[in-house]
Amino acid sequence: GLYARYNRAPSAYYNNTFHSNSTGYTNYAAYIFNTSSSYNTKLYNNIFSKSETRGTLIYNYRPAYADMDYNLYHAPGTGTMFYQGSPYYTTNSFEAWKSKTNKDNNSLFHNPGYTDAAAKNLLPVASNPDAWSVNGRGKHIATDSMDVQGNPRARPPQVGVPNLGAVEL
């Protein structure tokens, strides 16, 4: 998962895949702890997922100090999905999270169609119907031209739209 505590601004996480297979109560796909705007964290085009019902999908201490959009979230249907530390707020509803934080307006909550998350194979399978959730849903980011495997990301916008996560399908 992602652990971002008092990052130096500007901290940016673009096109990553963060997943937790942990079974403990204190596990997170992302833990973001910022207490002022000087630590503003940018999160775009990422996949955040977990396989277990225990733990928290996203812990964001103060969402006002994080720019989050064009991300994909996924977790089993129970347990805490979204946790805000200040002011305190938790929810299992992605729509409620978006409304409360005014973040993730272009993000989705859907299964990313991994090959085998339990075996740590987080490559989406293009033939899996769930993979539509990552394909062509990202935001163009000028400094992000290649995926983790060295494949080019769609640039410029006339060519297409980049995928979410670390890999272009």
Disulfide bonds with the S-S distance in Angstrom:
none
